[in-house]
Amino acid sequence: MTHNVIQGDSVVAKTEKELRHIHLLPDNLNITGSIHPEKRYRGIFEVVVYESMLNISGGFAGFDFSDVNIEKDNIHFDKAAINLGISDLKGIEDQITMNWNGKTRTFDSGVTNTNLVSSGINLQLDLSQDISNRNYFNADIRLKGSHKLYFTPVGRTTDVHLAFTWPTPSFNGKFLPDDREIKPDGFNAHWNVLHLNRNYPQYWTGYGYDTRNSVFGTDLLLPVDSYKKSDRVAKYAILFIVLTFLVFFFVEILGNVFIHPIQYLLVGLALIVFYSLLLSISEHLMFNLAYGIATVLTITLVSLYATAILKSKRLAWMIFGILLIMYAFIFTIIQLENYALLFGSIGIFAVLSVVMYYSKNIDWYNIQLKEK
């Protein structure tokens, strides 16, 4: 870089050298691997972790320095480095080595600069004799991770083929798989991304391009775990309490009995305690068993209380049966994934139809209740 400097009465030209990095991406990048996920538990929470064995191979084509307008003598070929971006270095299982042009090299921790990747490992190279030739690389990497696995298509042609022993993938990112096969015991996915599909070139100097916008991969979804089930049950809390109050209200109207607001309040508190029971028990037992225990305790409590305030075993048994159907209905909904909304809508429509049918002959302007 040349600029003018005033020295006394004269102006002289002064040349300064600026250190910048040339980022050169591989001509082709091939990634194949097998990923073996498993569930881990902490209380009611489930998390997916995985172990992977990845093979990364490819090559760099000969580089033409005239394209970057830098004299060859100003490039430090002996300080070249391969930076391999890894977002979480805790997932590295073994020492990582790379076969570079038939010679085994060992990676060091960290990256030589953060212009392209912020976290990863690096391999120092002396390219004084090899930069004009085609260079090949191959490396096997064992990585641990959780939830998802993503890649950046830095090759002129990036080809990724993965096999997962997991039945519920969610393909996300900039690119979807060209081919995929999902089976009950796992899935295979294949991506092929060209440099024309992304918004950065094969080489540049310094900063200027963000490769994070081109990442792609898959998330490992938990179908319906205990946490999601508890969350779904809680979302139905208001609807469930309203339906229960509606049952007691119609028992009050059709049975010609009087139920005090305080008694409604106590029943509502019993229904709220159900969610506390469900959450606390499911931290120690399987969710379905916890749901059954909380349901039996709550229905029994409400039914016994109904027997006491209504002075009628027949009405109490009717409330017991209706509550049992309602809890079974909610339990069925939370087990579903694709049809939960449809099943829930049909169920609510059926409840509304029953309520309208039994209330059609009620004279709402002339209701007289007797207090027992």
C-alpha positions in Angstrom: 0.0 0.0 0.0 1.6 3.3 -1.1 0.7 6.8 0.1 2.3 10.3 0.2 4.1 11.6 3.3 5.3 15.2 3.8 8.9 15.4 5.0 10.0 19.1 5.4 9.3 20.9 2.2 9.0 17.8 0.0 6.5 15.0 -0.5 7.8 11.5 -0.7 6.0 8.2 -1.5 6.0 5.7 1.3 5.2 2.0 0.9 3.7 0.0 3.7 2.9 -3.7 3.7 -0.4 -4.9 5.2 -0.8 -8.5 6.4 -4.0 -10.1 5.0 -5.2 -13.7 4.7 -6.2 -15.4 1.5 -9.1 -17.8 2.0 -9.0 -20.6 -0.5 -11.8 -23.1 -0.5 -11.5 -26.7 -1.8 -12.4 -27.6 -5.3 -14.4 -30.5 -4.2 -15.6 -31.6 -0.7 -17.0 -35.0 0.1 -18.4 -35.9 3.5 -19.7 -39.4 4.4 -20.6 -40.7 7.8 -22.8 -42.7 10.1 -24.4 -41.1 13.1 -25.8 -43.1 16.1 -28.1 -41.0 18.3 -29.5 -42.0 21.7 -31.7 -40.5 24.4 -30.5 -39.2 27.7 -32.7 -38.3 30.6 -32.6 -35.8 33.4 -35.9 -35.9 35.3 -38.7 -35.4 32.8 -36.4 -33.9 30.3 -35.1 -35.9 27.3 -32.2 -34.9 25.1 -30.8 -36.5 22.0 -27.0 -37.0 21.9 -25.1 -38.7 19.2 -21.7 -40.2 18.2 -20.6 -39.8 14.6 -17.9 -41.2 12.4 -17.2 -38.8 9.6 -14.9 -39.1 6.6 -13.9 -35.8 5.0 -12.1 -35.8 1.7 -11.5 -33.6 -1.3 -8.9 -31.6 -3.1 -7.6 -28.1 -3.9 -7.1 -27.1 -7.6 -4.0 -25.2 -8.6 -4.3 -21.5 -7.7 -3.9 -18.6 -10.1 -2.6 -15.6 -8.1 -3.3 -13.1 -10.9 -7.0 -13.3 -9.9 -6.3 -11.7 -6.5 -3.9 -9.1 -7.7 -1.1 -10.1 -5.4 2.5 -10.7 -6.4 3.6 -14.2 -5.8 6.7 -13.1 -3.9 4.5 -11.3 -1.3 2.7 -14.5 -0.3 4.0 -16.6 2.6 3.4 -20.1 1.4 5.3 -21.5 4.3 2.6 -20.1 6.7 -0.4 -21.7 5.1 -2.9 -23.5 7.2 -6.1 -25.6 6.9 -8.8 -24.4 9.3 -11.5 -26.9 10.1 -14.5 -25.3 11.7 -16.1 -27.2 14.6 -18.6 -25.3 16.7 -18.2 -27.3 19.9 -14.7 -28.6 20.5 -15.9 -30.7 23.4 -17.3 -33.1 20.9 -13.9 -34.2 19.6 -13.4 -37.9 20.6 -9.9 -38.6 19.3 -6.8 -36.9 18.0 -7.6 -35.8 14.4 -5.1 -36.4 11.7 -5.2 -35.7 7.9 -3.7 -37.4 5.0 -2.3 -34.5 2.9 -1.0 -35.7 -0.5 -0.1 -39.1 1.0 1.5 -37.8 4.2 -0.1 -37.9 7.6 -0.4 -34.6 9.4 -1.8 -33.8 12.9 -4.2 -31.0 13.7 -3.6 -28.4 16.4 -6.2 -26.7 18.6 -7.7 -23.4 17.6 -7.9 -21.6 14.2 -5.2 -19.4 12.7 -7.7 -16.6 12.1 -11.3 -15.9 12.7 -12.2 -14.4 9.3 -14.0 -17.5 8.2 -14.6 -19.7 11.2 -14.6 -18.7 14.9 -13.9 -22.1 16.5 -12.2 -25.2 15.3 -8.8 -26.8 14.7 -5.9 -26.0 12.3 -3.2 -27.8 10.4 0.0 -25.9 9.5 1.3 -26.5 5.9 4.3 -25.4 3.8 2.9 -25.0 0.3 6.1 -23.5 -1.2 6.3 -26.4 -3.7 2.7 -27.5 -3.9 0.5 -24.4 -4.4 0.5 -24.7 -8.2 -0.4 -28.4 -8.2 -3.6 -30.2 -7.2 -3.6 -31.2 -3.5 -5.6 -33.9 -2.0 -6.8 -34.5 1.6 -8.6 -37.1 3.6 -9.5 -37.3 7.3 -11.6 -39.4 9.7 -13.2 -37.6 12.5 -15.2 -38.9 15.5 -17.5 -36.3 16.9 -20.0 -36.2 19.7 -22.9 -33.8 19.7 -26.6 -33.2 20.5 -29.8 -32.2 18.8 -28.4 -31.4 15.3 -25.6 -31.8 12.8 -24.9 -29.0 10.2 -22.4 -28.5 7.5 -21.1 -25.5 5.4 -20.8 -26.1 1.6 -17.3 -24.6 1.1 -16.4 -26.9 -1.8 -17.0 -25.9 -5.4 -18.9 -29.1 -5.3 -20.0 -30.3 -1.9 -21.3 -33.8 -1.6 -22.7 -35.0 1.8 -24.1 -38.5 2.4 -25.2 -39.4 6.0 -26.8 -42.4 7.6 -28.6 -41.9 10.9 -30.1 -44.6 13.2 -32.9 -42.2 14.1 -36.5 -42.3 12.7 -37.6 -38.6 13.1 -35.3 -36.1 11.3 -36.1 -32.5 10.5 -34.1 -31.2 7.5 -33.2 -27.5 8.0 -30.8 -24.9 6.8 -30.3 -23.4 3.4 -30.5 -26.6 1.4 -32.7 -29.7 1.6 -31.5 -33.2 0.7 -31.5 -34.2 -2.9 -32.4 -37.7 -1.8 -33.6 -39.1 1.5 -35.0 -42.4 2.7 -36.7 -42.5 6.1 -37.4 -45.9 7.8 -38.6 -46.9 11.3 -35.0 -47.7 12.3 -33.3 -44.7 10.7 -32.8 -42.5 7.6 -30.3 -41.8 4.9 -29.9 -38.3 3.4 -27.8 -37.0 0.5 -27.0 -33.4 -0.4 -25.2 -32.1 -3.4 -24.5 -28.4 -3.4 -22.7 -26.4 -6.1 -20.7 -23.1 -5.6 -23.4 -21.5 -7.8 -26.0 -22.2 -5.1 -24.3 -20.0 -2.5 -23.4 -16.3 -2.2 -19.6 -16.4 -1.9 -16.7 -17.3 -4.2 -14.0 -19.9 -3.9 -11.3 -17.5 -2.7 -11.0 -14.0 -1.3 -8.8 -11.9 0.9 -9.5 -10.6 4.4 -13.1 -10.3 5.6 -16.0 -9.8 3.2 -18.2 -13.0 3.1 -20.2 -14.7 5.7 -20.5 -18.5 5.1 -22.9 -19.1 8.0 -26.0 -18.2 5.9 -25.4 -21.3 3.7 -25.3 -24.0 6.4 -27.5 -27.1 6.1 -28.2 -30.3 7.9 -30.7 -32.1 10.1 -32.2 -31.8 13.6 -32.9 -34.9 15.5 -36.4 -34.5 16.8 -37.9 -36.2 19.8 -41.3 -37.4 18.7 -43.3 -36.7 21.8 -41.1 -36.7 24.9 -42.2 -36.4 28.6 -41.5 -32.6 28.6 -43.6 -32.0 25.5 -46.4 -34.2 26.9 -46.5 -32.2 30.2 -46.5 -29.0 28.2 -49.4 -30.2 26.1 -51.4 -31.2 29.1 -50.8 -27.8 30.7 -52.0 -26.1 27.5 -55.4 -27.9 27.9 -55.7 -26.9 31.6 -58.2 -24.0 31.0 -60.3 -26.1 28.6 -60.3 -29.0 31.0 -61.3 -27.0 34.1 -64.1 -25.2 32.1 -65.5 -28.6 30.9 -65.4 -30.0 34.4 -67.3 -26.9 35.7 -69.7 -27.4 32.9 -70.4 -30.9 34.0 -71.1 -29.8 37.6 -73.2 -26.9 36.3 -75.5 -29.3 34.3 -75.6 -31.7 37.2 -76.8 -28.7 39.2 -79.4 -27.7 36.7 -80.7 -31.1 35.6 -80.5 -32.6 39.1 -82.2 -29.6 40.6 -79.5 -29.2 43.3 -77.6 -26.2 44.6 -73.8 -26.1 44.4 -72.1 -23.3 46.3 -69.4 -21.2 44.6 -66.9 -22.3 47.3 -67.6 -25.9 46.3 -66.8 -25.0 42.6 -63.6 -23.4 43.9 -62.5 -26.5 45.8 -63.2 -28.7 42.7 -61.1 -26.3 40.6 -58.2 -26.4 43.1 -58.3 -30.2 42.9 -58.0 -30.0 39.1 -55.1 -27.7 39.4 -53.3 -30.0 41.8 -53.6 -32.7 39.1 -50.9 -30.8 37.0 -48.6 -30.5 40.0 -49.0 -34.2 40.8 -48.3 -35.1 37.1 -45.2 -33.0 36.9 -43.7 -34.1 40.2 -44.5 -37.9 39.7 -43.2 -37.9 36.1 -39.8 -36.7 37.4 -39.4 -40.1 39.0 -41.6 -42.5 36.9 -42.5 -42.9 33.2 -44.9 -40.2 32.0 -47.8 -42.6 31.1 -47.6 -44.2 34.6 -47.4 -40.8 36.2 -50.5 -39.6 34.2 -52.4 -42.7 35.3 -51.6 -42.2 39.0 -52.4 -38.4 38.9 -55.7 -39.2 37.1 -56.8 -41.8 39.5 -56.0 -39.6 42.6 -57.8 -36.6 41.1 -60.9 -38.3 39.8 -61.3 -40.2 43.1 -61.0 -37.0 45.1 -63.5 -35.1 43.0 -65.9 -38.0 42.9 -65.9 -38.5 46.7 -66.4 -34.8 47.2 -69.3 -34.9 44.7 -70.9 -37.7 46.6 -70.7 -35.6 49.8 -72.1 -32.4 48.3 -74.7 -33.8 46.0 -75.9 -36.5 48.4 -76.3 -38.8 45.5 -74.1 -41.8 44.5 -75.7 -41.9 41.1 -74.7 -38.4 40.2 -71.2 -38.9 41.7 -70.7 -42.1 39.6 -71.9 -40.1 36.5 -69.3 -37.4 37.2 -66.7 -40.1 37.8 -67.4 -41.6 34.4 -67.5 -38.2 32.6 -64.2 -37.2 34.1 -62.6 -40.5 33.2 -63.6 -40.1 29.6 -62.2 -36.5 29.6 -58.9 -37.5 31.1 -58.6 -40.4 28.6 -59.4 -38.0 25.8 -56.6 -35.6 26.8 -54.2 -38.6 27.2 -55.0 -39.7 23.7 -54.4 -36.2 22.2 -51.0 -35.7 23.8 -49.8 -39.1 22.4 -50.6 -38.0 18.8 -48.2 -35.9 16.6 -49.7 -35.3 13.2 -53.4 -35.7 14.2 -53.6 -34.0 17.6 -55.3 -30.9 16.3 -57.8 -32.8 14.2 -58.7 -35.3 17.0 -59.0 -32.5 19.5 -61.2 -30.4 17.3 -63.5 -33.3 16.6 -63.7 -34.1 20.4 -64.6 -30.5 21.3 -67.2 -30.5 18.6 -68.7 -33.7 20.0 -68.8 -32.2 23.6 -70.5 -29.0 22.3 -73.1 -31.1 20.5 -73.9 -33.1 23.6 -74.2 -29.9 25.7 -76.5 -28.3 23.1 -78.6 -31.4 23.0 -79.1 -31.7 26.8 -79.7 -28.0 27.2 -82.3 -27.5 24.5 -85.3 -28.0 26.8 -83.9 -26.0 29.8 -86.0 -22.9 30.6 -83.1 -20.6 31.4 -85.5 -17.8 32.6 -87.2 -20.0 35.1 -84.5 -22.0 36.9 -85.2 -22.9 40.5 -82.7 -24.9 42.5 -83.1 -26.4 45.9 -80.3 -26.4 48.4 -79.6 -29.7 50.2 
